[in-house]
Amino acid sequence: MKALIRKVSRLCAGLLLIGVVSQVQVQQVTAQQLAAAPDVSSNMTVLGSPFKKAPYARNVWDMQLFDGKIYLGHGNSSNNAPSSNAGPVPIYYWDPAQNKFSVQDVTYTNPATGRVTTNVYVMDEQIDSFKVLNGELYIPGHDSRVPGWAYGNFYRLNGDHWDQYMNIPGGIHVYDMAYYKGKLYAALGATAGPLIYVSSDQGSSWAKFDSVSQFGIMRAYNLFELGDKLFASSATAGKTQGIPNERGYMTSISQAGSGAIQTAKLNFTSTQLFPGLSWVVNKNEPNVPGVSGQPWLKLLRTTPVNDRLLYIPGIIYNDHQSIPQGLFSAGADFQNVRKEQLPNTAVLPIDILERGEKVYVLGYVKEATGQYTNYVYSKNTGSFPSTGQGWSEVFHFQRDTFARSFEELNGDFYFGLGSYADVIPASTGTILKLSAGAY
């Protein structure tokens, strides 16, 4: 589908935007710190890849454990090469009990006629994320192929198949969904801007609720809870030398016990949300939001951890995608924002996984073209509010590309390999397993 904002894929995977240099402070890492955790490269089991798309569309955008299965996001919603608009996309999962990949059907029931249509894929260009909401598994329709611009999709797991709903008005891009106080919410990149829609009947019908902002990039990328509020966010202009604007936009939603709902429009700066991050822009490069010049960032992997929100800022890249820039956490109402201090500050965090008493972070270091070291760190959630330190390395492994996403089941870790648009190894989309006894 045509995107709401046409972009040119002009970013370098290692250096972010062309003409943009990240100035993240790098600290020395002691040999003792690096040697504390095992190199498990030789212990990795290659499970293979179920994907049939071209290599870039095999990027494993998300992995989600649900009902003993590990669901795998893939596809490509970008209008730009490589593998542009790669849908429709099958719903694959890894079944640890059966030790194999499988696919699930998708059914659509026409509300007017009752006619049921069954496919083996979602009618979107990319499965970007899976969401566990009120005990059920959802897929937000990232870039609708059918019905197109008029309505956006979402999908809900129903036993051994998925039900498709084509009923979110104007939601060509349904970037995120949330369940809050008995209602479903959807964050859209719509023709009318960064809209928030709400459903009081489990998604059978939707009503426009609010918008995030009428400034910046016109897409609502995230929905997440922090404290007792639901937040919707669009994008934030990165702090850039010589450019005064570094604003970001959010809307907060709170619901009292009486059912009364209050909303507030919020403005934040890049310095507030991502302290310590700044950029320098090539003076000869035009400043086009989301395309070139000053970078725009969205929040990735937003994860509540013990009254704080853990998140990764990502520079918007290749239309809907992003390149990670660090690891941060915030207290209620985005007060007391801090950078989380990983032992190796060269690591770029890319995924977050919360498991009760521990939270895990996946990241990577690009050593050279075709040579990456992937790291997993952990931190106790009980001590999480007190300090940005306390992270320890669990293990690391080497590969010809980076692991984009990960999951864990009974101590076994699973990894989905990814790539950026400039260098796309054949291993993109490979699923790896590390057994619990190997680290």
TORVOLUM-50447 format. One record per residue: residue in one letter; y, z, x of N, C-alpha, C, O, CB in turn. Coordinates in steps of 0.2 Angstrom, whole numbers, plus 5000, padded with zeros to 4 digits. Glycine has a CB too. Example, Ala and Ser with C-alpha at 12.3 -4.5 7.8 and 13.67 -1.06 7.14 Angstrom:
BEGIN
A497250395066497850395062498450395066498350425071497850455057S498950355064499550365068500050395064500650405067499750295070
// end
This chain:
BEGIN
M499450005004500050005000500650005004500650025010500050064995K501249975002501849985005502050055005502050085000502349935002A502250085011502550155011503250155009503550105008502550175019L503450215007504050225004504650215009505150185008504150295001I504450235015504950215021504550175026504050205029505150285024R504750115027504450075032504550095039505150115041504550005031K504050105043504150125050503850085055503450035053503850195050V504050085061503750055066503350095071503650145073504250005070S502750085072502350135076502550125084502350075087501550125076R503050165086503350155093503250225097503650235101504050145092L502750265095502650325099502050315104501550285103502550375094C502150345109501650355114501250415113501550465113501950345122A500550415114500150475112500350525117500350585115499450455112G500450515123500550565128501250595128501350655130500350545134L501750545127502450565128502850565122503450575122502750515133L502450565116502850565109503250505108503050455110503250625109L503850515105504250455104504450415110504650455115504850475100I504450355110504750315116505550335117505850325112504650235115G505650355123506350375124506450455122507050475122506850335120V505950485120506050555118505550595123504950585123505850565111V505850645126505450685130505450755128506050785127505750685138S504850785127504850855125504950905131504750895136504150875122Q505450955129505550995135505351065133505651115133506351005136V504651075133504351135131504251165138503951135143503651125128Q504451235139504351265145503551275146503251295142504651335145V503451255153502751265155502651315160503051315165502451195158Q502151365159502051415163501451405168501051365165502051485160Q501451435173500851435177500251465174500351515171500951455184V499651435175499051465173498651485179498551445183498651415168T498451555179498051575184497351545184497051535179498051655185A497051545190496351525190495851565187495351545184496151515198Q496051635187495651685184495651675176495151675173495951755185Q496251655173496251645166495851585164495451585159496951625164L495851525168495451465166494751475167494351445164495751405171A494551525172493851535173493551585169492851595169493751555180A493851615164493651665160493151645155492751685152494151705157A493151575153492751555147492351495150492551465155493251535141P491751485147491251435149491451365148491851345143490651445146D491351315152491351245151490651225148490151235151491451205158V490751205141490151195137490051115137489651095132490151225130S490351075141490251005140489550985140489350935136490550975146S489151015144488450985144487951015138487450995137488051005151N488251065134487951095129488051055122487751075117488051165128M488551015122488750975116488150935114487850895117489350935117T488050935107487550885104487950835100488450855096487050925099V487850775101488150715098487750705091487150685092488150655102L488050715086487750705079487850635077487450615073488050755074G488350595080488450525078489050525074489450565074487850505074S489050465070489650455066489450415060489050365061490250415070P489650435054489450395048489950345046489750305042489350445042F490450335050491050295047490850225049490650205054491650315051K491050175045490950105045491650065047491650005047490650075039K492250105047492850075047492950055055492550075059493450115045A493550015056493750005063493950065066494050115063494349955063P493850065073493950135077494450185075494350235074493950115084Y495150155074495650205073495550235066495750295065496350165073A495250205061495150225054494650275054494450305049495050175049R494250285060493750335060494050405063493650455063493150315065N494650405064494950475066494750525061494750515055495750465066V494450585063494250635059494850685057494950735061493650675062W495250665052495850695051495750765049496150815050496250665045D495150785046495050855043494350865043493950815042495450865037M494150925044493450945043493451005038493851055040493050965049Q493051015033493151065028492451095026492051055023493551045022L492251155028491651185026491651205018492151235016491451245030F491151185014491151205007490451195005490151145006491651155003D490151255002489451254999488951235005488451195003489451204993G489051255011488551235016488651165019488251155023487951245013K489051125017489151055019489851055023490351095021489151005013I489951005028490550995031490850925030490550875032490451005039Y491350925026491650865023492150835029492450875032492050875017L492150775029492450735034493050685032492850645028491950695039G493650705034494150655032494250595037494150605043494850695032H494450535034494450485039494850425035495150445029493750455041G494950365038495350315035496050305038496150335044495450325027N496450265036497150255039497650235033497550185030497150215045S498150275032498650255027499250225030499650205026498850315023S499250215036499850185039499850105037499350075037499850195047N500450085036500550005036500549975042500549905042501249995032N500550005048500549975054499849975057499450015056501050015059A499749925062499149915065499149975070499650005072499149845069P498549995072497849965071497549995064497750045062497349975076S497149955061496749975055497149995050497050045046496250025057S497749955048498149975043497849975036497449935035498749925043N498050025032497850025025497150015024496849965022498249975021A496750065027496050055028495550075022494950085023495850095034G495850095017495450115011495150055008495249995010495850145006P494750065002494550125000494050165005493750135009494150124993V493950235004493650275009493150315006493250355001494150325012P492450305008491950345006492050425008492350435013491250325009I491750465004491750535005491050555009490550565006491850584999Y491150565015490550585019490550655021491050695021490550545026Y489950685022489850755024489250765029488850725028489850805018W489350815033488750825037488350885034488650935032488950845044D487750875033487250925029486850965035486350935037486850895024P487051025037486751055042485951075040485551075044487051125044A485851085034485151105031484751045032484151055034485251125024Q485050985031484550925031484650885038484350835039484750875025N485150905042485250885048485450805048485150765051484650895053K485850785043486050715042486750705039486950755036485450685038F487050645039487650635036487450605029486950575028488050575040S487850625024487750595017488450575014488950595017487350645013V488350545009488950515005488950534998488350544995489050445006Q489450554994489450574987489850524983490350494985489750644987D489650514977489950464972490550494970490750554970489450454966V491050444967491650464964491650434957491550374956492250444968T491750474952491750444945492450454942492850504943491250484941Y492650404938493250404934493150394927492750344925493750354937T493350444923493350434916493950414913494450454913493050504913N494050354910494650334907494750374901494350384896494550254904P495350404901495550454895495650424889495550454883496150494897A495750354889495950324882495250294879495150304873496350264883T494750274883494150244881493550284882493050274878494050174884G493550334886492950374888492550334893491950364894492650394882R492650274895492250234899492250274906492750284909492450164900V491650274909491550304915491350254920490950214920490950364915T491750254926491650204931491450244938491750304939492250164933T490950224941490650264947490750214953490550164953489950284946N491050244958491150214965490850254970490650314969491850194966V490750234976490550274982491150284987491050294993489950234986Y491750284984492350294988492950324984492950314978492550234992V493450344988494050364984494550304984494450264989494450424988M494950294979495450244979496050254982496650244980495550224971D495950274989496550294993496450265000495850255002496750364993E496950255004496850225010496550275016496350255021497550195013Q496650345014496450395019496350455016496650475011497050405024I495750495018495650565016495950605022495750605027494950575015D496550625020496950665026496750735026496750765031497650655025S496550765020496450835020495950855014495950815009497050885020F495650905015495250935009495551005008495751035013494450945011K495551025002495851095000495451134996495151104990496551074996V495251194998494951234993495451274989495751324992494451284998L495451264983495951294978495551334973495251304969496351244975N495651394972495351434967494551424967494251424961495651424960G494251424973493551414973493251344972492651334972493251464968E493751294971493551224970493751184976494251194979493751204963L493451124977493651084983493951024980493750984975493051064987Y494551004983495050954981495150904987495150924992495650984978I495350844985495650794990496250774987496250734981495150734991P496850784990497450754988497450674989497250654995498050784991G497650634985497650564985498250544990498750534988497750524979H498050534996498550525002498950455001499550455003498150525008D498650404999498950344998498650294993498150264995499050305005S498850294987498450264982498450194982498950154983498850284975R497750164981497650094981497650074973497950024971497050074984V497350124969497250114962497450184959497050234961496550084960P497950194955498250134951498950114955499250074952498450164944G499050134961499650104964500250154964500150214964499850034961W500850124963501450154963501550204957501950254957502050114964A501250184951501450214945501150294945501550334942501150184939Y500550304947500250364947499850384954499650334957499750374941G499850444955499450464961498850494959498750514953499850514965N498350504964497650524963497650594965497950614970497150474966F497150634963496750684966496050684964495850654959497150754964Y495650714968494950714967494650784967494850824971494550674972R494150804963493950874963493150864963492850834959494150914956L492850904967492150904967491850934961492050994959491850944974N491350904958490950924952490250914953489950864952491250884946G489950974956489250974957489050924963489250934969488850944951D488650874962488450824967488950764967488750714971487750804966H489450764963489950704964490650724963490750784962489750654958W491150684964491850694963492150664957491950604955492250674970D492550694954492950674948493650644951494050684954493050724942Q493850584949494450564951494950564945494750554939494450484953Y495550584946496150594941496650554944496950564949496350664940M496850504940497450454941498050474937498250434932497250384941N498350534938498850554933499450584935499750624931498450594928I499550584942500150624944500750564944500750524949500050654951P501250574940501750514939502150504946502350554949502250534934G502150444948502550414954502250444960502550434965503250444953G501650474960501350504966500950454970500350464972500950564964I501250404973500950354977500650394983500050374986501350304980H501050444986500750484991500750564989501250594988501250484997V500150584988500050654986499850684993499250684994499450664980Y500350714996500150745003499850815003499450825007500850755006D499950854998499650914998499550944991499950924986500050965002M499150994990499051024983498951104985498751124990498451004979A499151144980499051214980498951244973499051214968499651244983Y498551304973498451344967498851404968498751444973497651354966Y499351414963499751474964499851504957500151474952500451454967K499651564956499851604950499551564944499851564938500551614949G498951534944498651504939498751434937498551404932498751544933K499151404942499351334941499251294947499251324953500151334939L499151234946499051184952499751154953500151134949498551124950Y499951144960500551114962500351054966499851054970500951164965A500751004966500650944970501250924974501850924971500350884966A501250914980501850894984501750814985501250794988501850924991L502350784984502250704983502750674988503350704990502450684976G502550614991503050564993503150514988502750464988502850545000A503550524984503650474978504250434978504650434982503650524971T504250384974504750334974505450374972505950344974504650284968A505450424969506050464967506150524972506650554971505950494960G505750524978505950574983505350624984504850614982506550604981P505550684988505050734989504950784983505250834983505250774995L504550764979504450794972503950844972503450834976504350744967I503950894968503450944967503250934959503650944955503651014969Y502650924958502350924951501950984950501651014955501950864950V501851004944501451064942501051044936501151004932501951124940S500451074936499951074930499751144928499551184932499351024933S499751154922499551214919498851204916498551254913500051234914D498551154916497851134913497351114918496951064916497951094907Q497351134924496951114929496951044931496451014933496251134927G497551014931497550944933497450894927497550834929497150934938S497350914921497250864916497950824914497950774912497050894909S498550864915499150834914499650864919499550924922499450844907W500150834921500650854926501350844923501550804919500550814932A501850894926502550884924502950894930502750934935502750944919K503450864931503950864936504250944936504450964931504550814936F504150974942504351044943505051044947505551074944503851084947D505151014952505751014956505650964962505150924962505851094959S506150964966506150924972506350964978506651024977506650864972V506150944984506250984990507050974992507351024993505850974996S507250914993507950904995508050834994507650784992507950915003Q508750814994508950744994509150725000509550675001509450734988F508950755006509250735012508650735017508050755015509750795015G508750695022508150685027507650635025507850595022507850755029I507050655027506450605025506250625018506150685017505850615030M506150575014506050585007505350595005505050555001506350535003R505050645008504350655007504250735007504450765011503850625012A503850765002503650835002502950835005502450815002503650864995Y502850865011502250855015501850915014501150905014502450855022N502050975013501651035013501751085007502351085004501851075019L501251115005501251175000500851235004500351225006501051154993F501151295004500851345007501151415004501751415002500851345015E500751465005500951535003501151575009500851565014500351564999L501651605008501951655013502251715009502651705006502451625018G501951775011502051835006501851814999501251794998502851845006D502251834994502051814987502351754985502451744979502251874983K502551714989502951654987502551584989502151584994503651644990L502651534985502351464987502951424990503551424987502051434981F502851394995503351354998503151284998502551264999503551375006A503651234997503551164998504051145004504651165003503651124991S503851105008504251085014504251005015503750975013504051115020S504750975017504850905019504750905026504250915029505450875016A505350885030505350875037505950905040506450915036505250795039T505950915046506450945050506650905056506250885060506251015053A507350895057507550855062507550895069507850955069508350835061G507150875074507150905080507750915083508150875083506650875084K507850975087508450995091508450945096508050935101508351065093T508950905096509050845101509750845104510250855101508950775097Q509750835111510350835114510850785112510650725111510250825122G511450805110511950755108511950745101512350705098511950695112I511450775097511450755090511550825086511050865087510750725088P512050835082512150905079511650925074511450985073512850905076N511350875070510950885065510250915067509950875071510850825060E510050965065509350995066509051025060508751075061509251035073R509251005054509051035048508351015046508050965047509551015043G508051065042507451055039507451085032507951125030506851095042Y507051065027507151075020506551105017505951075018507451015016M506651155013506051185009506351205002506951215001505751245013T505851214998505951254991505451304991504851294992505851204985S505651364989505251424988505151434980505651424976505551484991I504551454978504351464971504051534971503651554975503851414969S504351574966504051644965503951654958504351634954504551694968Q503451684956503251704949503151774948502751804951502651664947A503551804944503551874942502951884937502651844935504151904939G502751954937502251974932502351954925501851934922502152044933S502951944923503051924916502951844915502951824910503751934915G502851814921502751734921503451704922503351634923502551714914A503951734923504651704924504551674931504351704936505251744924I504851614932504751574939505451564941505951544938504451504938Q505551584948506151574951506051524957505551524960506551634954T506551484958506551434964507151444968507651464965506451364962A507151424974507751424979507651364984507151354986507751494982K508251334985508251284990508451314996508951354997508751224988L508051295002508151335008508251275013507951225013507551375010N508751295018508851255024508651295030508851355031509551235024F508351265035508151295041508351245047508351185045507451315041T508451275052508551225058507951225062507451265062509151255063S507851175066507351165071507251225076506751245077507351095075T507851255078507851305082507551365079507151405082508551325084Q507651375072507351435068506651425068506251475068507651435062L506351365066505651355065505251345071504651365071505551295060F505551315076505151295082505551325088505751275092505051225082P505651385089506051405095505751385101505251395103506151485095G506251355106506051335112505951265113505851235118505451375114L505851225107505751155107506351115107506851135103505251135101S506451065111507051025111506850955114506350955118507651055114W507350905113507150845115507850805118508350825116506850795110V507750755122508250715124508050645122507550615123508350725132V508550605119508450545117508750495121509350505124508750535110N508450435122508750375126509350355122509350335116508250315126K509950355125510550335122510550265119510950255115511150345127N510150225122510150155119509650145114509650085111509950105125E509350195111508850185106509150205099509550255099508250225107P509150165094509450185088509150245085508550255086509350125083N509550285081509250345078509050325071509550325066509750395079V508450315070508150295063507650345061507150355064507850225063P507850395056507350445054506650425054506450385050507650485048G506250465057505550445057505250385060504650375060505350445050V505750345064505550285067505750295074505250285079505850225064S506350305076506550305083507150355084507450375079506750235085G507250375090507850415092507550485090507050505092508450405087Q508050525087507850595086507250605082507150575077508450625082P506750645085506150655081506250705075506650745074505650695086W505750685070505750725064505050755064504550725065505850685057L505050825062504350855062504150885056504650905051504450915067K503550885055503250915049502750975051502550975056502850865044L502651025046502151075048501451055047501351025041502351135043L501051065051500351055051499951115051500051165054500151005057R499351105047498851165047499151235045498951285048498451165054T499551235041499851295038499351345036498951325031500351285033T499251405039498751445038498951525038499251545043498151445044P498951555032499151625031498651665035498051665035499151645024V498951715040498551755044498951825043499451835047498451735051N498651875039498851945039499651945038499951975043498651975046D499851915033500551925031501051875035501651885035500751995031R500751835040501151785043500851715042500351715039501151805051L501251665043501051595043500951565050501451565053501551555038L500351545051500251515058500251435056500051415052499551535061Y500651395061500751325060500851295066501051325071501351315055I500751225066500851175071501451125069501351095064500151145073P501951125073502451075072502151005074501951005080503151085075G502250955070502050885073502550835072502850825066501350865069I502750795077503150745076502850685072502350665073503350715084I503250665067503050615063502950545067503350525070503550595057Y502350515066502050465070501650415066501250435062501650495076N501750355067501350305064501350315056500750315053500650305067D501950315054502050325047501850385044502350425043501550265043H501250405042501050465039500750515044500650575042500550455033Q500650505050500250545055500750585059501350575059499750505059S500450615064500950655068500550675075499950665076501050725064I501050695080500850725086501050795087501650805086501150675092P500550835088500650915089501150935094501150895100500050945089Q501550985093502051005098501951085100502451105104502650995095G501551115097501451185099501151225094500951205089502151215101L501251295094500951345090501451395088501651435093500251365092F501551405082502151455080501851495074501351475070502751425078S502151555073502051595067502651625064503151635068501551645068A502651635058503251665055503051725050502551725047503651605051G503551765049503451825044503751795038503951745037503851885047A503851845033504051835026504751795026505151815030504051895022D504751745022505351705021505651675028506151665029505951745019F505151665032505251635039505751675043506151645047505551565038Q505651735043505951785047505451795053504851785053506151855044N505751815059505351835065504951785067504351795068504951905063V505151725067504751665070504651675077505151685081505151595068R504051655079503951665086503451605089503051585084503651735088K503451595095502951545098502351585100502451645103503251505104E501751565098501151595100500951575107500951515109500551575095Q500751625111500651615118499951605120499551655121500951675122L499751535120499051525123499051535130499551525134498851455121P498451555133498451565140498651505144498951515150497751595142N498351445142498551385146499151355142498951325136497951335147T499751355144500251325140500351255140500751225137500951355143A499851215144499851145144499451125138499451065136499551115150V499051165135498651145129499151125123499551165121498151205127L498951075120499251055113498851075108498351045107499450975113P499051125104498551145098498551085093499051055092498851215095I498051085089497951025084497651045078497651015073497550965087D497251105078496951125072496851205072496851235077496251095071I496851235066496751305065496251315060496151285055497451335063L495851375062495251395058495251465057495251505062494651365061E495351495051495351565050494651595047494351565043495851585045R494351645051493751665049493751745049493451775053493251645054G494051775044494051845043494351885048495051885048493351865042E494051915053494351955058494551915064494951945068493752005060K494451845064494651805069495051745067494851715061494151785074V495551715070495751655069495651615075495851635081496551655067Y495451545074495351505080495851445080496051425075494651475080V495951425086496451365087496051315092495851335097497151385090L496051255090495851195094496451165097496951145094495451155089G496351145103496851105107496651065112496051075114497451155109Y497051025116496850985121497350975126497950985125496650915118V497050955132497550935138497250865140496650855141497550985144K497750815140497550755142497650755150498250755153498050695139E497050745153497050745161497250685164497650675169496350775163A497050625160497150555162496950515157496550535152496750535169T497050455157496750405152496050405151495750395157497050335153G495750425146495050425145494750495148494150495148494750375148Q495150545149494950605151495350665148495950675150494950615159Y494950705144495350755140494850825141494250815141495350745133T495250875141494850945141495050975134495650985133495050985147N494550995130494751025124494551095124494051115127494250985118Y495051135121494951205121494951235114495151215109495551235125V494551295114494551335108494751405110494451435115493851335104Y495251435106495551495108495451545101495351515096496251495110S495451605102495351655096495851715097496051725103494651675096K495951745092496351805091496151845086496051815080497151785091N496151915086495951955081496551955076497151955077495852025084T496351945069496851945064497152015063497752015060496551915058G496752065064497052135063497652145067498152185065496552185065S497652125073498252135078498752075078499252075082498052145085F498652025073499051965073499751975072500251945076498851915068P500052025068500752025066501152055072501752045073500852075061S500852095077501252135082501452085087502052105090500752185085T501152035090501352005096501151925095500651915092501152035102G501451885099501251815100500751805105500451755106501851775101Q500551865109500051855114499351885111499351885105500251895120G498851895115498251915113497751855111497151875109498351955106W497951795113497451745112496951735118497151755124497851675112S496351725117495851715123495451655122495251635116495351785123E495251625127494851565127494151585125493851625128494951525134V493851545121493151555119492751505123492251525126493051535111F492951445124492651395128493051335128493551325125491851375125H492851285133493151225133492651165135492051185137493751225139F492851105134492351055135492750985136493250975134491851035129Q492450945140492750875142492450825138491850815137492650865150R492950775137492750715133493150655135493650665138492750725125D493050595133493450535134494050535129494450495130493050475134T494050585124494650585120494650655117494250695119494550535114F495150665113495250735111494850745104494750705100496050755110A494750815103494450835096495050845092495450885093494050895097R495050805086495650815081495550875076496050905074495750745078S494950885075494750935069494150975071493750955075494750905062F494051035068493451075070493251115064493651135059493551115076E492651135063492451185058491851235062491651215067492051145052E491751285058491251335061490751355055490951365049491551395064L490151365056489651385052489151425055488751395059489351325048N489051495054488551535057488551535064488051545068487851515054G489251535067489251535074489251465078489451455083488751575077D488951415074488951345077489651315075489951315070488451305073F489951275081490551245080490451165079489951145083491051255086Y490851135075490751065074491451035076491951065074490551045067F491450975079492150945081492150865079491550835079492150945089G492650845077492750775075493250745080493850765080493050765068L493050695083493450665089493950615086493850585081493050625094G494550615089495150575086495450525092495150525098495650615083S495950495090496350455095497050445092497150455086495950385096Y497450415096498150395094498050315094497550285096498650415099A498650285092498650215091498650175097498550115097499250195086D498850205103498950165109498250155113498150095115499450195113V497850205113497150205116496650225111496650285109497150245123I496150185109495750205104495050195107494750135106495850155098P494750245110494050235112493550225107493650245101493850305116A492950205109492450195104492150255101491850255096491850145107S492250315105491950375102492450405097492250455094491950425108T492950375095493350395089492950405083492550355081493950355088G492950465080492550475074491850505075491450515071492450405071T491650515082491050545083491050625081491550655082490850545091I490550645079490450715077490050755082489450735084490150725070L490350805085489950845090489750915087490050945082490350855096K489250945090489051015088488951055094488651035099488351015083L489151115094489051165099488651225096488951255091489651185102S488051235097487651295094487951355097488151365102486951285096A487751405092488051475093487851505100488251545103487851525088G487251495102486951525108487251485115487051515120486251515108A487651435114487851405120488551425123488751395128487951325118Y488851475120489451495123489551575123490051605125490051465119
// end
